[in-house]
Amino acid sequence: MKSIKILDCTLRDGGFVNDWKFGFGSIKSVISRLDQSGIEIIEVGFLDNRRPIDHDRTILPDTASFAPLLSDLSISNAMIVAMIDFGTCQLSSLKSANETMIDGIRVIFKKKDQDKALAYLAEIKKKGYKIFVNPVSITGYSDDEIVSLIKKINTIDPYAVSVVDTYGLMHGKDLDHYFSIFNSRLKPEISIGYHSHNNFQLAYANSIELMKKDLDRNLIIDCSLYGMGKGAGNANTELIAMYL
């Protein structure tokens, strides 16, 4: 294994619990304390043109709107990323990366939108961001469809690709199967992430099994504080950090 990074998605995935209303001070505190704790990647929320500016929430219409939440923080360790649900945020809403404290953009997309979403990600990369490819509900793809998707992903050379278990359906053997397809076909410099949901109470166990693998690439484990997230929630940041 080259490295294992924790990606904390509390302020984004956790927002499904409270309509992203964490409160201005709490948002800044969560970001700062995660950074001080050595968390390598912090996802600070959704970019969504349909939402008004509300700095008590972590779902905002453009990159400029995140400035008050980030500008006076001294981020010493973490990469700062935001997520876009494909189709909800125009490219014009993203300032160039050198004009914002956001380092990377993660884009989630459905299978039917993959070609348009990957073209969109390529344009985001031109703005200077690290790009993260997140095909939702990977369990809804056939093996051949995954192989075809990976070929397309390799052409845009993203920072990372996530195996996304949107509905928490994977047991260990399922995760091994999907992960092996990605690991054997993605370019070696692309990190692989795992985004779990805890419907079968396996998010922590599955994450541990991945972290035990002897991989010749970087691994990113998504998790959130107390497992706060959509539906049954995610793996717990504090437990993953304790394990590491």
Secondary structure, DSSP 8 states (H G I E B T S, - for coil): ---EEEEE-HHHHTHHHHTTB--HHHHHHHHHHHHHTT-SEEEEEEE-TTS---TTBSEESSGGGGHHHHTT----S-EEEEEEETTSS-GGGS--GGGSS--EEEEEE-GGGHHHHHHHHHHHHHTT-EEEEEES-GGGS-HHHHHHHHHHHHHH--SEEEEE-TT----HHHHHHHHHHHHHHS-TTSEEEEE---TTS-HHHHHHHHHHS--SS-EEEEEBGGG--STT---BHHHHHHH-
